[in-house]
Amino acid sequence: MAQVSLRRLTKTYDGGVAAVKAIDLEIADREFVVLVGPSGCGKTTTLRMIAGLEEVTAGEIRIGGEVVNDIPPRDRDIAMVFQNYALYPHMTVFENMAFGLKLRGFPREEIARRVDRAARILGLGELLDRKPKALSGGQRQRVAMGRAIVRDPKVFLFDEPLSNLDAQLRVQMRTEIKAVHQTVKTTTVYVTHDQVEAMTLADRVVVMNQGRIEQAGPPGELYANPATRFVAGFIGSPAMNMIPARLVPTAAALAVALEGGPTLPVPAERTARYAAHVGRDLLFGIRPEHVTEATRTDKPNLAPIDVTLDVVEPMGMETLVHFRLGRTSVCARVDPQAAGAPGEAMRLAVQMDRMHLIDPATDRVL
């Protein structure tokens, strides 16, 4: 197990296309870090450079304090799990998991011990004599993980390992991967485009965009305190509502005048923070879960708004309702019993202590 350090790491392809732009990242020993972002953001390229599968254009990669830029993948003491399972179809589960150890000349008894341990961790004990064609997709992915675990590497690298599984199986495998990390506790770098996957798995989430790191931190921190417009919109599902607005002075303090909508009071504790931005064009950010049915209007920092519903989406334990404020479609999460029908009026309440103001000129959250 080891710390992974990326210093000014850069990857530029022929033609001057910069896939990764001088990123710095410190990954602690035993930490589970998830790189997340849209397609083309540089997350997979970063992972492949750590693995040694992509040449580094500039910068430095350290694993366990050792610079590994020029060390071939097989000598970096890492294990990688890919999107496709890459299992040998003619070998049993045991043989697939043991194959890498055999190539490295491990004694038979040590191979059996390691495979048995990994099989117990992953629940594969009864499948060791089967071949891949007799396994489900989830079982095959567990075998691929087992092949990595038996190596006892310094670092695990996961390249979107759940993308080929159906939705229900992805949820199950997320739980299993997290349980494995809690048992094995090896430094792990995991790449995904799925922000729900990132939030549920990671000790720390690294949000990437256009080859740069937008923000890194614990999942709860990125959710509650996004630093940029991109992070605010990317983390959370459904995405954060962003409504054109202006800060205006009031007799009490400050308020947010929403385009095509009401003027809502800014919490008193944020007055000093926002005072310099009065009169400017801004974006008012609020998550759907912070716009709910107006059951109490006397609660501090709860501002009522009256809307006309456009679309109603029952989700079982909750209902999503959509309405328009000016040119902007807005989503709210409400109790299923409170939701009206499309075309009906509904009173909602905005939790103003959960608001965000974003400067569209810089895309920074104020």
N, C-alpha and C positions, 0 to 999 in steps of 0.2 A: 504494500500500500504506500501511496506517495502523494505529495503535493504536485499539482500541475500549474505551471506558470507560463502565460503567454505575454510577451513583451513586444509591443509595436509590430504585431504579427500582420503580415501583408501578403496578399496573393493577387498577382496581376497576370492575366493571360495574354497571349499573342494578340496584337491589335490594341493593346492598352486598356483592355477591359479589367477594371479593378473589382474583384469579387469580395475581397476582405481588405479593409482600409485601416491599417495600423492600430489594431485593437490591443488593449491591455486587459488581462483577466487573471486573477489569482484564485485557484481552486484548492481548497484545503484538503488535507488528508482525510479520507473517509466521507467527504462531502458528496452529495448527490446534486449535480448542477444540470439544469435543462436549458439548452439553447433553443429558443423558439422565435418564429417569425415567418413571414410569408415566403412563398417560393422565390428564389433568387436573392434572398437577403444575406447569404454567405454562411449560414449555419452549418450546412453539410460540408462545404469547403473547409471550414475551420476544423471540423471533426476529422476530416481526411488528412489534413496537415498534421494534427496531433498523432494520428495513426501512422503517418509516414507514407500514405498513399498519394499525396500531393506534395510537390516540391514547394518549399517556402521561398517566396520572392524576396522578402526582407523580414527582419525581426528574429525573434528567438523563442524556442519552445524548450522548457525545462520539465523533466519528469523526475521527481525525487531529487531535485537539485542539480541534475545532470542535463547539460544541453544535448538535445537529441536531433537537432536539425539534419545532421549528416549520418545518423544511425539508421540502418534499414529497419523496416517494420518488424521483422522477426526478432530483432534484438532489443526492442523497446520495452518488452515485458508488459504488453497491453493485450487485451482480448476484445474482439469486436463482434457485435451482433448486428446483422444486416436486415434490410427489409425482407429479402427472400431468405429462406431458411438455409439454403446451400448445404443440404444434407446429401450424403452419398446414398442413392436409392438401393444399392445392393448390400448395404451394411445394416445391421441391427442398430437399435438405439444405443446399446452398450458400445458397439464398435464405432459408431459415429462419435460418441463422447470420448472414447479412448484414443481415437486415431492420432490426434495431435501429440498426446503423451507418448505413444509408441514411436512416433517419428523422432522424438527427443530422447529416446532411449531409456525411459523410465522403467524400473523393474515391474514385473507383472503384478506383484502384491501391492505396490504403491498405486498402480493404475486402478486396480480393483477397489482399493480403499477410497480413492478420490471419486471415482464414478459412483460408488455406493453412497457416499456422502452427498454428492450433487443430486442424485436421484431421490434421496430422502427429502432434501430441501424443496425440490420441485414436484414431488408427488409422482415420480416416474418409475417407482420401484417395480410395479407390475407390468411395465411396458418395455423392459430392457431387451427382451427377445424379439420384439416386433420390428418390422421394417417400416420406413417412412410412409409407404403407401397405405399402411394399416392404421395411420394416425390421423387425428383431426388437425386442423390448422393451428389451434391453440397448443396441442400436444407437440407438434413439430417445432413451434416457437420455443416451447420449454426445453426441447432437446437442444436447440441452438444455444439457448442460455446455459444449459448444462455443459455443453462443450466449452463455453467460455469459463464457467466456474471451476471446472476441474484443473484448469491451468494455474489457478491461484495467482492471477496477475497483479501488478501494481495498480492498474487502471482498467475499468470496463468502459467501452465505448459502444453506445447504442445508436444506430442510424435508422430512425423511424421504424422500429421493429414491429409496431402494431398496425401499420397502414394497410396491410393486406387482409386484416381480420374484419369480420362483421362487427357492428356496433356493440352488441351484447358481449361478444367475446373480448372486445377491446377493454370494456369496463372490467371484466374479470381478470384479464392479463395485467392491467394497471395495478390492481390490488396485489397480484402475485409478485410483480416486479418490486413493488414497494416492500412487501414482506421479505423477499430475498435480500434486498439491500439492508434491511434491519437485522438480518441474520448474518450475512457475509461481511457487511460494512467495508466494502472496497470503494475507493474513490471512483466515482461514476460521472461520465459526461454523456448526456442523452440528448438527441436531436429530434425535434418534432415540429410540425406546423400547427398542431392542435393545442390551443391555449388551455383547454380543460385538462388535457394530459399533463401539460407543464405545471399547472397549478396544483394538481393532486399529487404529483410524484416528487417535486423538487424540494430540496432544502433551500435552494436559491434558484431563481429564474433569471436568465439573461435574455432580454428581448433585443433581437437584431433587426436592422432595417437598412437596406442598401449598403451592406458591407460594414456597417458600424454598430456598436453597442449603444442602443438608445437608453437602456436603464437595466441595472442588475440589483436584485435584492430578494428577500423572502417573499413568497407568493402574496401574503396578506399586505405587505408594504406596497407592492406594485398595484394591487387592487385598490387600496385605500388612498394612496398618495402617488399617482402616476406623475412623472416628471414632464412628459411631453404629450402633445396631441395624439401622436401615433400610439404610445403605450396606453393612453386613456381609452382609445378606440379599439385597440387590439385585445386587451385583457378584459374579460367579462363577456358573458353570453346570456341574452342579447347584448349587443354593443352599447356603450354609453351614448345617450342622446346628446347631441351638440346643436344648440339653438343660437342663432345670431342674437346678440343682445348688447345693451349699453348699461354702464353703471351711471346712476343718477343720484344726486344728493336729495335727501328728504329731511323733514324736520327732526326725525329721530336719529338718522345716521345715513345709511346708504341703501339703495335698492337696485335690483336688476330689472331693467325694462326689456322684456322678451319681444322679439320681432313677431308681430301678429298675435301677441298674447298679453297676459297681465304683467304688472310690475310687482315683483316679489321682494320682500325685505331681506337684506343681508344680515346674517347673525352679527350681533354687536362685537363679538370677539374677533371678527374678521375686518372690521372697519379700518383699522390702521394698516393692515396688510394690503387692502385694495385702494386706499385713498388716492394714491398717485395715478390711478387709471380711470378716474371719473371722466365721462364724456367720450371715451374711446370705443371703437368698434371691437367687440370681444365675442367669444363663444361661451355660452353657458352650458356646462356639462353636468348631467345628472344621470345616474344609472336607473334602468327601469325599475329595479327593486326599491328605489328610493322615491318612486312616485306610486302611491297606493291609494286605496279607497279612503275617503275622508270620514273616518269614524270618530276622530277627535280633532277639533280645531283649536283647542286651548293648550295643546302641548307646545312647549317652547320650540321655536325654529320650524314649525310646521305651517306651511302656507297653502291655503285652499285655492284650487283653480277649477273653473267650470269648462267642460269640453264637450264636444260632440263626437261620439265614437264612429270611426270609419271601418275598422276590422276588429273582430274578436276571435282570439285563438285559445280555445280550451286546452289545457295541458294536463288535466287531472287534478293534481294538488294545488295548482295555481292557474290563472288565466292571464294571457297577455292581451292588452287592449291597445289599439293604435288610433291616434287622432292627429290632427294637424294644428300647428301654431304657425300662422303665416305660410311660408313655403316649406316648412320643415315637418316631416312625419316623425311623431314622437311615440315611444313605446312605454307602457307602464305595466307593472305586475300587480294584479289584484286577487283578492279572494274569489273563488269561483261563484260563491253565492252573491257577491256584490256586483259582478259584471253585468252590464246591460247588453242590449242588442245593437247591431250596427244602425246608425242613424239616431240613436237615443242620446239624450244629455246625461252626463255623469259628473259628479263632483269628486275630484281627486285632491290629494294633499302631497305637497313636495317637501321632502326633508331637507331644508335649506342648510343644515349643518353638514350635509354630505355633498354640497355643491362644489363645482370646480369652475374656475374662470381661466380661459385659454386665450393667449394673445395670438391671433391668426398671422401676425407679421413674423413671429419667431417660432410659433408652434410650441411654446413653452407654457406650462401650467403656472399661473401666477401664485 
